[in-house]
């Protein structure tokens, strides 16, 4: 038989009194003077004392043990759900839901109102555990009751489900979502206000985006391990790419030789080249070859860079190419940066690709000029590739001349 003992009736009385107190406190209690307030509480106390608690409920031990098993299963489910739902990263859930994972979508719907989900789980777990204790106390006595409360409930209601749920968090949480929805509806009068209180106190849960240094550390960890899907080359390349925003353009490329800057008149946006003699004594060809560098910058009358010329190709065409020779075809449009402190990552998106066919991603204009009065640099596609392949390409000794 199920016995409701005296201490249980006192507990129920205290709970009811607490509920009544909170309800009245939420109303306009200031309209009552202290004496009237004491009269109200005294009246409620007499009413509760008049409640006749039955000494026994006419239930057989079989029904009681069935209730114990049901409560134990609910306690295990709620305890495991508490760990499973909140051990999953919100960012991981968002990613998996974008891919169409059904379980991720279910759990994500719960996490979007995380405080309500948390309070529903805790209210449900506490209620089930209290009922489980009452049921166990009616059929067990002495050491057996102590063993059941401390060992069986802890082992099968806490340790085992939490260990299993932590290993299969997404799958089990998605499967038991309907059960949690049931408890949210059943305990709505308690869970919903509690959740709103937490929203006002600590705020709603957001997506914990990773900071850049955390992504670096994560990639470095993947690079050191051999059993991950991200290889060392992939991780190192990703780290190099992430560093582009931290590198100013003044630290990339090489200084521009002053002899590599040639002034030319421009007409209709195109440089006007002088008539070439097409021999080594030509003055303009000597200017192009003076610096010995690959690139020559053509500036207009105001000193602004307008075009870049490939010196080796230009000299080869001028001296050994077929007639006629059009130097306009060898001119490149540079990407000019007037602020040397600008991060390299903010410049790269200005590079252009003129695709002639699908899949053609070759960057046709990959020359960057850093143009300031006290500093002029040129950054080429080779410089950018070298930056991205840093610590990937194997170092080698310089070639002997």
Phi, psi and omega in degrees: 000146180270117183256132171260104188280174186297320181294332177289320179295322176296322178295315178298321178297316179296321179296314180297320178297320179296318179298316180298319180298314180294322179296313180292328178292331179282348179265187181278072182285346180291349179283347181260138175281167183303320181294318178295323179297319178294324178296318180298313180296321180295322178295319177295323180296317179296321179297316181291323179294336181280350180290128181269110177275129182290142177288334182203146174258135184285071177236139179283158178303330180298315178294323180295314179293327174297317177296323178297316180296317179296314180296322179296320178293322178291321177297318179295318181295314182291320178296317178292322178296323179301319179284317186294314185292319186265357173274344179279133178293136178299324178294320177295320179295318178299317181294314181294323178294323177298329180278355177097014179291121184293316180296322179296321178296320179295312182292323180297324177298326177286322183288337179292342170234064193296322183292321176295319177297316181297313182293325177296318179296314184290317176299316180295318182294316179296317180297316180295319180293323176296314178296322178297321178294318178297316180294315181294325181291342182274343182239350181239148182220154173065225183294328179296320177294320178296316180298317181295317184289323186268327186259304186295310181295317180294318184288307186268344178260345182231298190293305184298309181296321180292324177295317181289316182294327180292332179277334182231049190299309186293315183294314183288320179296320177294322180291323183265011177302317177302324178297317179292324176299322178298315179292328177296322178287316183296318184257020183305318181300335179261316187287320184295310177298323179296319178297318178295325177296319177293323177301318181287333185274304185250354179085167179278160182284136175249179178275122181280081180296143179283139173282162186299319180291332176290322176295320177302311181296322179295317179292322177296323177295318177296322182294330181279338182269151182255351184253025177253162180283343179266117181282171180295322179294316180297316181294317180295318178297319178295321178296317178298321180291323179293335181282350184299327179288345182261359184251119175287154182296340180289347180257008181238158179075205181220155179298147181272125178294129180303332179287350178273002180254119183238132179270130178222151172286151179237140177226125182056037177078007182239141179290144178258106182278146175288163177291126185267141175275346176059044172213171186293345181270359181294130182299319182291320178296326177292324175296318181296322183272355188298317185282338184072010180267165182285323187248140177237130182264128178259121181247156180271191183294336179272359179083015179267137181290132182239323182219160173235136185243135175281108186298312181299317181293318180298314181294320180296316179293321183290323185267327187235359183280170180283159177264140000279165183238122181249104182290345180299330182288348182258004181272141178242148177270114180279155170266110188264129177242123183262358179240111184287347179271356182293133180297146181297325181296334179278353181261329188298327183291350179271353175291147186241152176233124176254093184283128177267344179205160179301136181089357179275100182248021179290128179280113183283326183242089185245030180252126181243129177251125171265111192240097174231164182297322184259358181205128177225126183226159176234131180242123182253172177299328177295323177296317180294318179296320177297324177296317182287334181262013179297134184070005174255309176292137183283131178291146180221153178292153180296150179290141178277134180263000000 
